[in-house]
Amino acid sequence: MNENDLDAASRPFSSPARSGLSAAPRPPRLHLLALNPTDSVTEGFLPAAARLGLAVTLLTDQPEAHERAYGRREEDGAAPHPFPALDFPALDFPALDIAPCDVRDFAEVISRIAADGPRPRAVFTNSDHLQAQAALAAQYFGLPGKDWRAALRTKNKAELRRALAAAGPDVADPVWSAELATGQDPATLAGLDAPYPCVLKPREGVASEDVVLVADADELVRRCAEIRERRPGAALVVEEFLDGELRTLETLGDGRTLHVLGAFRTELSPPPHFIEERLHLLPAPPPQPHTDQVLAQLRALGVGFGVCHTEYVVQGDRARLIEVNYRAIGDQCDLVLAELLGIPLFEYILRTHMGEPLPDDLGARTDGKVRMEYVMADRAGRLASAPPASVTERDGVRLDYRPLRGVGEEHPLHRTNRDFLGVLRATGTDQGRIDAAVARFLAAHRWEIV
C-alpha cells in the first residue's frame, strides 16, 4: 500500500498480492492521544477498540508509564499494581503500539501520525489537555472529530466565560470573572471590584487542582502568588462563587443527534477546596428545566460531537455552568455508567470518531442507581494499611472496591483527586439499600496513614 495514498483508509482491507498470495488484511487503525494512563483508556477505550477490530497506536509523552500499566514492562522498585486480583490480563486489548510523542504539540502529533503509514481510521483522545490537538489532527487528515475551536473554548475557562457572555442572558446567566494572563503580576488583581468570596483557579486546570475559595483581595493576591510558585507564569481565572447543588450532565453526540446519557449529583469537601467526595446518579430522565438550559449553553459553545462531561450549579430554576470537560466523566464514573446503562458506551464514543451515526435510541436502561464513594487521605504520609480490592453482591447491591494507592506508598496532601485512596462503586436499583451497603463497608474497613 502506498503510504502517501491518503484515501487508502477508505479501503482498509484492500492489500496488494504478494508472490501470488493475498496479504493478510490490515486492520483499521485508531490513533489515540494520552498523557498518563487512566482507567477510562485502560478499561474502557482500549477494550472497546479491540471489540471494534481496530489496531491502536497510542501516542504519549509517557510511554514507560503506559508500558507498565498494560503489564509490558517491569522495573526495579516499581510499585506493584494496587489491585492484582482485578488485574488487566482479564481485559482484551487490541494490537497496540505505544509511540513516544510530544502530544501537547499538534504539529508533532500530525507529523507522527503521517509517518505511521496510511491515513488512520480515527484520531481520538479522552484527555482534558489534548482535545484541541486531537481535533486539529483529525481535521488535517479529513477525519470526523470535534471542532478544535469548541475544544479550545471549553478548555480555556476564561474563553468559556467570554463565549457564554456573548451568547446573551437568554442562553446563560452572566457569571462575573476576570483573567490573570500568563506572567501578569498578581498584585494587579487587588483593585478588582469582585463579588467576594470568589473562586480562584488555573485557566486550563483540571481535577480541582489549585482551585480555592478566597475571602477578600488580600487573600486573592496571596493565593495567586502561591499557585504561581507551583505553576510559574500560569494564567489564572477569578470567578464568582456559584453556591448551590452541584450536578453533572453527561452527553454523547454525532454532530446530528445529541443524547443525554445521565446526570450525577456531586457532594464536595467543605471550602476553601473543592474535592469530589461522592456522586449519586440522578433518576432518568434528568431533571428539567436545567437539562435543556445546559444543552442550550453547550450548543452556544459549539459542543455536540463525541462525549462531554459538564458541571453546573442549580440555583432555583436556573442552571449555571461551572465548567465543560469535553471528554468522558472520569474517576471510574464512565465505567459504571456504561455498566449501569447496559450499552456499549465506549464503542459508541469511538464510532462517532469513525464517522458512524449514533442510533436515535441508544437502548439504555433507566432503572439503575449508583453511588460513587471516594476514600480520601486527610494528611500527608505513608499508607500503612488499607483493604484489598473486592467485589461483593448482597441484597441486590453490588459493591466494587478498587484501591487507588498501594499500601506502603507515601504521598503529600494534594487537595485534589490525587488524594483518593480508593473508590467504592455501589450499584443496584434501590437507593436506600445502596446507601446502607456503603455505610457497612466503610464502617468495616480502615485506611491508616502514618
N, C-alpha and C positions, 0 to 999 in steps of 0.2 A: 504494500500500500504506500502510495506517495505521501510522505509526511507533510508535504506542502499543500495537499489537497484538502482544504478546509471543509469541503462538502462531504468528505468521506464519513463523517459521523452519522449522516443520514442513512448510510447503508453499512451498519457496523458488522454485518455478517457476510459481507462481500469481500473475500480474500482471493488473491491470485493463486493459481495452481502452481505446485512446486514438484518438479520431476514426475509430472503426470498424476500426482495425487492432490486432492483438495486439502488445503491447510485447515487446521482446526479454527473454528470461528473465534474471533477475538471479541470478548465481552465488552459492552459499552462501559465507558469509564467515567466515574464521578471524581472530580477534584474537590476535596474538602479542606477548607482552611481552618486551622486551630492554633491556639496558643497552648496552654496547659491541658492535660487530659481532663475530661469531665464525664460524669455519669451519663449525661444526655447523649454524648457521642459514643461512649463505650458500650452502654447497654441499650441505647435507642437507635441512633442513626447508622452505626456500622452493621448491626444485625439486620436492620431494615434494608440496607444496600445489598446485603447478601441475599435476602429473600427476593429482591428485585432483579437479581442476576447481574449486578454491577460490580466491576472491579473498582478499587478505590486507590487514588493517590492522595495521601494525607500530607498537605503542605504545612509545615510548622517551624517555628523558631526554637522549639524544644524537642528535637527528635529523640534524645535519650529518654526523656520522661515518658514519651509515648511507647517506646520500645519496652520499657519496664512495665508500663500499665497493661500492655497486652501480653505479658509473660514471655517476651522475646529476649529479655536482657536481664541478667543478674549481676549485681555489683557488690563488692565487699562493703559491708557497712550499710547497705540499703535496708530500709525498714521493711519488715515483712508486710504482706498485704493484710489490712486490718480485718477482713472477713474472709479467711481462706475457705470456710465452709460453703461460701456462696461465690467462689472464685470464677474468673472469666472463661475457663475452658468449657463451661456449660453453654456458653454463648457461641452462636455460629457467626464467624467473621467472614467477610468477603476476601478475595485476593487483594492483599493490602501492601502498598509501597509507601514507606514513610520517607518523605523527602525534605531535607533542610531548606528553609526559605525564609527570607525576611518578609513575613506575611503582612506586616503593617504597611509595607510599601506596595501599592497596587501595581506599579510598573514592574517590580520584581516578580510579583505573582503572575502577571501576564506573560513575562518572559519565561518563567519556569514552566508554565502550562504549555506554552508554544513549543518549548524544547522537548516536551514529553511525548510528542507524536501527533497523531490526528486530533482534530478538534474534539474536546470532551463532550460527553453526553449532557453533563450538567456541572455547574460550579456552585458550591454551597458552603455556608458556614453557619454555625449556631453561636458564634462568639459575639458578644456585645461590641467588641473592639474592631471587628473585621467585616461588618456588614457593608460598608461603603466600598471596601476593597473587593469583596466578592461580587458586588453589584456591578462595579466597573469592569471587572474581568469578564463576567457573563455578557455584558453589553459588547465588549470588544470582540468576543467570539460569536456574537449573534445568537446568544442563548437566552432563554427566559430567565428572568431574575427581577429583583426589586429595583425600583427607581433609586439610583445612587443618591439623588438629592433628598429623597424621603429618608434614606438610611442615615445620611449626614444630619438631617434636620432633627431626627429623633435622638441621635446620639449626643448632639451638642445641645445641652439644656438651655443655654441662652437663646440659641436659634429656635428651639421649640417654642419658647415663650413668645418670641417675636412673631413666629408663624401663626400661633393661636390668636395673638392680639390682632394680627392683620385679618384674620377670618371674621372678626367682629363679635359683638356681645350676643348676637342671636345664636352663635355656634358655641362660644366658650366664654365663661365669666372671666373678666380680666384678673390676672394674678400679678401683684407687684413683684418686680425683680430688677436686679442690677448685676452687671458683669464686671469682674476684675480681670482685665486682659492679661495675657502672658507677660510677665516681667513688670507689670504695673505695681506701684507701691501700695501696700495695704492701707497706709495712712490716708490715702485719698478717699477711703470709704467712711471715714469718721464723720464727714459732713452730710451723709445721706439722710434724707427725710424718710426713714424706713419705719414701717409699722411693726415695732418690736413687740414680742420676740420674733426673730426671723430664723430661717434655716440657711446655713452656710454649707455649700457642697462643691466638690470639684465639677467643673463644667462637663467633663466627659467621664465622670466616675461611675462605679458600679458597686453593688452589694453593700450599700450604705457606708462604704469606707470613707472616713473623714467627713461624714455628714453629721452636723451638730447644730443644736438649737442654741442661739445666742440671745442674751437678755438685753444688751444695750450696745452702744457704739464702741465703748472701750473693749468689751469682750469680743466684739466682731473683729476689731483690728488685731487683738491678741491671738485669736483663733486663726485668723488668716496667716499670721506670721508663723504659728506652729505648723500649720499644714504645709506652708512653703518650705519649712525645714525638711520635711519628708518628701516633698514634691517640688524641687526648686523650679521657680518660674511658672508653676502651674496656673492655668486660668481657672477662676472660681466664679461661682454664682451665688448671689444672696437673693432669697425668695421669701415672700410672705408665707408665714406658717399656716398651713391649711389643717385646722383642727377638725376631727370628726372620724367616723368609722372608715377604716382603710379597706378597700376592696380591690380585686383584680378582675380583668376581663381577658379571657383567652380566645383568640380568633385565628381563623385559617381561611385564606382566600387564594383564588387563582387569577385575580385580575378581573374576573367577571362576577363571581359569587363570593360573598364574604360570610363564612359560617361562624357563629358563636359556639365555641366548644364547651365553655363553662365559666364559672366565676368563683373566686375564693374570697372569704373574709379573713383578713390578716390581723393578728394581735402582735403588737410591738412591745419591746422593752420600754421602761419609763424613760422620758427625756433626761439628759440632753441628747442621747444617742437613739438611733432608730434601727434596732435589730429585730428581725422577724423571729418570733418565738414559736408561733403555731399558726396553722391555716386550717380553715374549715371550708369544704366545698359547699357553696350555696345551692339550694334546691333549683332544679331546672323547671321552666326556663328562667334565665337570670332576670332579676327584678327590673321593672320599669318604674319611672321613665329614664333611669340612669343609664341603662344599656344603650338605648337609642342615642342619648346625648354623647356617650363615649364614642359610639360608631361615627357620629357626625364629626367629632373632633379628629378622629383617625382619618376620615376622608379629607378633611382640611389639610392634614399633614401629608397627604399622598400615600397613606398606608393602606394596603389592601391585597398585597401579594405575599404568599407564604404565611408563616406563623408569626404571631405577635403576642406579647405579654404586656398589658397596660395596667398601671396602678393609678387609682383615683380615690378621692375622699368624698364621702357623702355629706353634704350639708343641706338638710331639708330635702327638697325635690331636685337639687342640683348636683351634678357630678363634676368635680373639679380635678383635672389631671395633675398627678404628681410627676409621673414620667412614663415614657413609652420605650419598652425594650423590644426591638424589632427582631425577636428570636423566641424560642420556646421558653416557657417558665422553667426555672432550674431547681436546684436543691431537691431533686428526685420527684417534684410535683408532676412533671411531664410524664414520667414513667408510671406514676399512679393514675394519672388522668387517662392514659391510653388503656390501662388495665380496667379501670372503672367504666369507661365509656364502651368498652368492648369493640373498638375499631382499630384498624391498622394505622394509627395516628402518624407514626414516623414514616411509614411508606407514603401516606398521603402528602406529607410535607415534601418529601423528596420528589414525588411525582409532579407536584406543581412546578418544581425547578427543571423538570424534564419536559415541560410544556403540555402536560396532560391535564385536562379539565377535571375539577372535582365533581363528584356526583351531587345532584340537587339535594339529596337526603343522605347524610353520612351514615344513617342507621345506628346512631349512638343510643345506648341505654340512658335512661333518665332517673332510675330509682336508686342509684348508688350514692353513698355518703363516704366522706373521708376526713380524717383529722391527721394533719402532719404536725408532729411534735418534735422540736429540736432541743436536744440536751446541750446546754452551753457551759463553757468554762466561765467561772466567775473570778478567776485570778490567773496570773501567770504561774508557770511551774510545770512539773513533770506529772503526767498521768500515771498514777501508781496502781490503780485498779479500775476496772470497768467491766460490764457484762459483755459476753461474746455475741456474735451475730446469732439471730434466732428467727424462726418463723413458726407461729402457732396459730391455731384456729379454735375458737370456743364461743358458744352461744351466738353463732352467726357473725362473729367478728374475726377478721384476720389481722394479726399483728406481725409486722415485718420490721425487725430492728436491724439497722446497719451501723456499725461503728464507723466513724469518720476520722478517728485519731487512734493510733495504736498505743497500747499500754507500753510505757517506757519513754514515749515521745515527750519532749519538752518544748514549750512554746511560750511566747509572750502573749499578753492580752491585747487583741486587736480591736475589739468592739465592733466586729463585723461578723459575717457568717463564717469567717475563718476560725471563730471561737467554738464552732459546733463540735461537740464530742461524738455525737451520734444522732441519727434520725429514726424516729418511730413512725411507721406508716400504718395507720389503723383504718381498715375499710370494712364496710358492711352496708346494711340498709336501715339500721336503727341507730340514731344519733345517741340516744341515752346509753345503749349498750356499748357503743364505741367509746364514749367518754369514760364509762366505768372501767372498761378494759385498759385504757391508757392510765387511769389513776392506779389501778392494781399493779401494772407493770412498773411504773415509776416508784411506787412505794416498795416494791420487792427488790430493787436494784440500787447499787451505789456507784458513783463516779468520784474517785478520790484524787485530788491534785495536791502534790506536796512540793 
